[in-house]
Amino acid sequence: MTAPYPAGAGPLVTDTEPVSEGSGEPVILDGRSLTGADVAAVALRGARVVLADEVLPRLARERAVVDDVVDRRVPTYGLTTGLGSRSSYALPREELARFSVRTVRGRANAVGDPLPVPVVRAALVARVNGLAGGGSGISAEIVPLLVGMLNARVHPLIPGTGSIGASDLCQMAHAGLVVIGEGRAEYRGEVLDGGTALRRAGLAPAELGPKDGHVLCSASPLAAGHGGLVLHGAAALLTLAQAVTALTFEGFRANTSPLDARVLGLRPAPGQSRAAAELLAFLEGGELTDPRRARRVQDPVSLRCAAQVHGALHAALDFAGAALDPELNGSGDNPVVLAAAEDTGGTGGEPSGVPGGEPGGVPGEVLSSGNFHTPALALSFDTLALALTQTAALSAERMRRLLAPALSGLSANLSPYGPERSGFAPLAKTAQALVAEIRLLSAPVSTDPRHGADGVEDDSTNASLGARRLSTMLVRLRQLLAVEAVTAAQAVDLAAPAVLGCGPALLHRAVRALVPPLDDDRSCGADVDRVSEDVLGSDEVLDALRALLEGAP
């Protein structure tokens, strides 16, 4: 059995934590093969990025198409015409470069606190990779500047609110400002104006040509990059949720019959067999893999159906991963630039023509595109939010079942003194508060009312918002799982099984290294925070749990 999501997951690090110093192999950007793991490596661990050898020649060929369209004055959206509702307005030739600069300045309208640096880095690497794959027609020298900004850690200050999912225009324009030496950027812990930050990093601002300004603002790299981070985090959190559930199984002395592959095969719901196999892998080496060692014939649904709920989260992650990949490795530009094939230049040996122009000798064409629109990505983020909420609700209910003597067979509220002490009963309120916040954040964002630019831009997806709220959900879910882990560790101490499964034993040791068993009543909030940060947030613990899954039969 292999660990889940090997290509997109790594140690659980939230996007609010500082970026590590870059180490290890660089991430090569070719526009075709960027993964969630690559995004996390650049955004969270500071990995360097390198353009593949074929990228700059590809960009040069496409730029020749742009130059040809400009020279022949072909009406082309955002290149020789205005944008949005002004798309019928033809721009004077001498205005095209200045229009690029005005495009960036005029769209830098996001508001609020700046996005965390890891999110900015994720957006930049997603945009560079999208440009590297072709389709934008951007001036070739701008892409190495963006790479230089990532590697030198020049991080544009991008306000947190401004995207409606029809490209991340109003937020990515703030990155574009730094590219031209304006705006603000963080460099080595200091916030500077964009030009100063570039100069201190040994970089020079770019001179924009026709179309460049629109390219710097367009596509959906913020939604894609941030989406890569939250999928990375959600996959890691699912592994932790499985391990915490296994710890609760041990304290409750749960019945593992519902995890039997023969049972699950009779109704093979998406992901449930994978989740059940992982739970059994964590329980391996203990007594509970034999259902006859269970304390009850039939457990509450929160234990009995853990594989079904966690399996649904597996399926939601699969859906989100499939929706994210083309956003990380595709062109979200409008219009798109198609360079002629290198060998013959087009069908029948002639380069394909720009509509309205002569076909012979034309290096390619520019076509209108809807690739900036992200409905599948937004829908997958909404689906993932709902799946995380189901997982959260189950965790809180398992914790509450451990407190009930009639169900758990343990002392009331897991206090060794019984009902004369509060034990963990007050902590159940904290669990419910966390579930309430997670549930609030799970409201779909892809179905909000639309608006348009004079009826032209009349649909949007809110994909970036969908990713941003997932970040908060993951933090709250990790805290909730820490509540369950602290409670389950106490249940294991009271149940005193002869031997624990490998996963619960690992997690129990990690919890007890930081938090002593509950004797008399004490404050447990600080215990939960320690377990959330230093156990469930530990690279070492997560890697050890994944190793157990990788070594399972």
Sequence and secondary structure as in RCSB ss.txt:
>XXXX:A:sequence
MTAPYPAGAGPLVTDTEPVSEGSGEPVILDGRSLTGADVAAVALRGARVVLADEVLPRLARERAVVDDVVDRRVP
TYGLTTGLGSRSSYALPREELARFSVRTVRGRANAVGDPLPVPVVRAALVARVNGLAGGGSGISAEIVPLLVGML
NARVHPLIPGTGSIGASDLCQMAHAGLVVIGEGRAEYRGEVLDGGTALRRAGLAPAELGPKDGHVLCSASPLAAG
HGGLVLHGAAALLTLAQAVTALTFEGFRANTSPLDARVLGLRPAPGQSRAAAELLAFLEGGELTDPRRARRVQDP
VSLRCAAQVHGALHAALDFAGAALDPELNGSGDNPVVLAAAEDTGGTGGEPSGVPGGEPGGVPGEVLSSGNFHTP
ALALSFDTLALALTQTAALSAERMRRLLAPALSGLSANLSPYGPERSGFAPLAKTAQALVAEIRLLSAPVSTDPR
HGADGVEDDSTNASLGARRLSTMLVRLRQLLAVEAVTAAQAVDLAAPAVLGCGPALLHRAVRALVPPLDDDRSCG
ADVDRVSEDVLGSDEVLDALRALLEGAP
>XXXX:A:secstr
   S TTT  S   TTS      SS EEE SS   HHHHHHHHTT   EEE TTHHHHHHHHHHHHHHHHHHT  
 TTTTB SGGGTT B  GGGHHHHHHHHHHHH   EEEE  HHHHHHHHHHHHHHHHTS S   TTHHHHHHHHH
HHTEEE  EEE   SB  HHHHHHHHHHHTT SEEEETTEEEEHHHHHHHTT       TTHHHHHH S HHHHH
HHHHHHHHHHHHHHHHHHHHHHHHHHHT   GGG HHHHHTS  TTHHHHHHHHHHHHTTSSTTSGGG S SS  
HHHHTHHHHHHHHHHHHHHHHHHHHHHHSS   SSEEEE  TTTSSGGGS    TTS STT  EEEE   TTB H
HHHHHHHHHHHHHHHHHHHHHHHHHHHH HHHHSS GGG TTGGGS TTHHHHHHHHHHHHHHHHHTS STTS  
  STTSS     HHHHHHHHHHHHHHHHHHHHHHHHHHHHHHHHH  SS  HHHHHHHHHHHTTS    S    H
HHHHHHHHHTTT HHHHHHHHHHHHT  
